[in-house]
Amino acid sequence: MKRICLSLALAAMAVPSFATDVGVSVSVNQPGLYGRIDIGAVPVMDATGMVNLESALDRLHRDHTLVILARVQDQPAKFMARAGIEPEPGLVAFADSVEEAVHLARSHTTRSP
């Protein structure tokens, strides 16, 4: 029992070292309508980042939520294109700025029933 408690304590101490700010802001303002993912502070995306993004997109698409990817830098944009993440009406949109993302979201909500 002491070993289990020690293992759990060590594991709990290790968790904060893995939790880092990766520069991603996710906002799902109206589930079923739209969500914004701002990755402007992400200059490079690796396979783990792509898996997480694809997972988030899948969950939001199941809820019929438009995902607006804002401020995507060059390398992540190319990686997303290779992975098949492209603009798709009603599902995925790209915005050059947060302001443009807000405009797209407002346009989408006025068209949605």
N, C-alpha and C positions, 0 to 999 in steps of 0.2 A: 504494500500500500504506500509506503514512504517513497518507493521508486516512482510510482505513478504520479504522486503529488509533486515530486521533484521534477519529473519530466514535463508535467503540465506547467509548472512555474517557469522552467527554462524556456519552454515553447512560448509562454506568454511574454517573457522578456524579449524574445527574439522578434516577435511580430512588429514592434515599432520600427525596427531597423529595415524592414521590408517596405513599410508604408512611406512612400515618398511622394512629393508633389510633382506630378508629371506634366503640369501645365494644361490640363483639360478641364473645361467647365461644361457640365451637363445640366440642362434645364428642360424638364418636361412640364411645361406650363399648363397644358390642357391635354391629359391623356385622351387618346382617340382623335385628337386634332393635330397637334404639332409638338415637336421637341427640338431643342437647339443643342448642338454639340460644337463648342468653340475649341478648336485645337490649334489656334494661332500661335501658341507658345511651344508647339511640338515641331522641331525642325526635322526630326527623323523618326520614322515609325518602324518597329521591328515586328517579327512574326507574332510575338505575344500581344503587342498593341493591336495588331490586325485581328487576332482571334477575339480579343475583348470588344473591339468595334463591331465585328460581325455579329457577335452574340447580342450586343445592345440593339443593333439594327433588326435582328430577327425578332427580339421581344417586342420592339416598338411596331414593327410591321404586322405582327399578329394582332395588335390592338388597333390597326389601321391608323397609325400615327405617322404624319409626315415628319421626316427627320431632315433638319436643315444643318448642314455641316458648314461652319463659318470659319473663315480665315485659314483655310488649308494651305500649308506651305508646299513647295515644289516636290520634295521627295515623298511625303505622305500622299500627295495627289497622284503621283505616278504609281505608287504602290497600290493605292485604292483602285486605280484604273486596271492594273494587272489582275487584281482580285475580283474585278467585275463590279465594283461599287461605282456606279455612274448616276447622273441625274435620271430620275424616273418619276414622271408626273404622279403626284399624290403620295409618293413613298420617300424619295430622296431628292433634296435640292442642295445646291452649293451657293454660298454667299461669300463675297470678298470681304465683307465687314459685318460687325455685329448689327449695325444699323440696317444694312441690306437684309440680314436674317430676320430682323424684327418686321421689316416691310413685307417680306415674303410670308411670314407667319400671319400678319394681319390680313393680307390678301387671301390667304388660304382659309382663314376663319370666316371671312365674309362670304366665301363661296360654299363653305360646308353647311349642310342642313342643320 
